[in-house]
Amino acid sequence: MITGKTKLLGIFGCPVEHSLSPVMHNSVFQKLRLDYVYLPFLVHPKEICQAVQSIRTLGIKGVNVTVPHKEKIIRYLDSVSEEAKRIGAVNTVLNKNGMLTGFNTDYYGFLESVEKHFSIKRKTAFMLGCGGAAKAMLFALLDSGIKTIYISDVEPAKSKELRKRSGSLSNIFVVDSGNIDVVAAECDMLINATPIGMKKGDGSPFNKKAIRPGCFIFDAVYNRKTLLSKYASDKNASYINGLEMLALQGAKSFEIWTGIKPPVSFMVKIIREELK
């Protein structure tokens, strides 16, 4: 039951109605009997400054941040954590007595989900997509001892900007669209950090010939069985989608807000049930 003492959390995004974060967090609050409620807030790009101010004004304990606000919100915060500063993107905000601090839990969610299945150190990876979540993935890979990372985006300027931001010019290389298949076929790990696969009828971000038998594939898409997952099975490649990453980054945000470690397996279960 919501009372005058109930603490408010939420998510800022545009669009936001598809988000599974409200049902995931509210289910955990109910399970642990915590007096919190988590709501989705549709925040248009031009309204992000006012939305951030509302966190202070309304006494919102914290928010998650999704597209298209992960980069732009930084300028309106009082401080950002070290990993968020390096990445240049925030997906979690904590309000502590009116002081707003930004964090990036995508970094931890990606790293923990991958390391359960694959050893990153001294491997080569190819990442398609260079948006907010991809930035977190890149720094997680670098910090885990990746040998070489190839990156590509439909907007070449994004790839170049991300490479420059990383500061690791010796082991990060931008690949143009015409060479993706050839380069990817030599990599130990393939990462889809694009939305390709989210919609019914979508193709695969990687062509089948780009998948080397035995390689490891991380697909950020989690809302449906993708063509990429079929290609992985056909080529005897290991494959995981972004569902565990979603739960793990959410768990990290939960801990930042409440000081409590939530049951991750329960969060995964809730997401799977919602996707049925």
C-alpha positions, -999 to +999 in steps of 0.1 A: +000+000+000+013+035-009+013+058+021+027+092+029+060+075+038+064+056+005+097+064-013+094+072-050+118+058-077+113+058-115+127+057-150+131+087-174+129+078-211+113+085-245+097+061-252+093+045-218+061+025-219+079-007-231+103-007-201+103-038-179+121-020-150+088-009-132+075-045-129+109-058-121+116-033-092+081-032-079+080-070-077+112-070-056+099-043-033+068-064-027+088-095-021+112-078+004+084-057+019+101-024+012+081+008+012+091+020-023+072+024-056+088+026-091+071+045-119+078+052-156+081+089-166+079+099-203+105+127-206+109+143-240+144+154-250+137+191-245+123+184-210+153+167-195+165+197-175+130+202-159+127+165-153+160+164-134+149+194-113+117+176-104+138+148-087+148+174-062+115+192-060+094+161-056+119+143-033+123+114-057+148+090-042+164+081-076+157+073-112+170+051-140+178+068-173+173+053-207+173+065-243+177+093-253+189+108-221+220+088-209+245+113-222+226+146-219+216+142-183+251+145-170+253+183-174+224+186-150+237+165-122+258+176-092+284+148-096+290+115-115+308+083-104+342+075-119+329+048-143+301+071-155+326+099-161+349+077-182+320+062-202+302+095-207+268+081-199+246+077-169+217+052-164+212+056-126+207+087-105+207+089-067+191+118-048+208+122-014+195+153+004+190+171-029+224+163-043+221+142-075+249+117-084+250+097-116+262+062-120+265+037-149+253+003-139+252-010-175+290-014-170+285-039-142+255-056-157+272-063-189+305-075-173+288-098-148+265-114-173+293-121-198+319-133-173+295-161-162+299-176-197+331-163-213+367-153-204+374-118-218+411-115-211+434-115-242+404-121-266+393-102-297+358-087-300+337-070-326+309-047-314+282-033-336+266-001-323+282+027-304+254+042-284+250+047-246+250+010-236+278+002-260+300+028-243+296+009-210+303-024-227+335-011-243+350+002-211+340-031-193+359-050-220+390-028-217+390-031-179+388-069-182+419-072-204+405-076-239+432-078-265+416-060-294+381-045-300+367-037-335+338-013-335+313-002-361+281+020-363+257+031-390+269+066-381+307+064-386+312+095-365+299+077-334+325+049-338+354+074-342+342+095-312+339+064-290+374+052-300+388+087-292+370+088-258+384+054-248+419+066-249+430+031-261+439+039-297+463+010-299+438-018-295+404-003-307+398-001-344+369+013-364+356-009-392+335+004-421+303-014-431+319-031-461+345-050-440+323-062-411+319-098-422+356-103-429+368-088-396+341-103-374+348-138-387+382-137-371+370-126-337+364-146-305+334-125-294+306-107-313+284-081-296+252-067-309+247-033-292+221-022-317+183-025-316+183-049-346+163-079-336+138-061-313+110-060-339+093-089-356+108-095-390+142-079-382+172-093-398+205-101-380+231-075-372+258-100-382+256-120-414+258-158-409+292-160-426+306-135-400+300-160-372+329-183-365+321-217-350+328-217-313+328-179-309+308-162-281+279-139-290+263-113-267+230-099-281+217-069-262+182-077-275+162-098-250+125-093-259+123-121-285+141-150-302+163-133-328+176-143-361+211-139-346+203-165-320+194-189-348+226-182-367+245-188-335+229-222-331+235-231-367+272-222-364+277-239-330+285-206-314+278-197-277+250-171-273+234-151-245+209-122-248+206-091-228+181-104-202+207-111-175+224-078-181+190-060-176+185-078-143+221-073-131+222-036-139+189-032-123+201-050-092+231-026-090+207+004-093+185-011-066+215-015-042+226+021-049+191+034-039+182+011-010+215-002+003+201-037-001+213-064-025+182-078-043+176-114-054+189-113-090+175-147-098+140-135-088+145-104-110+154-126-140+123-148-133+100-117-133+114-105-166+110-139-183+074-141-171+067-106-185+082-116-219+060-147-223 
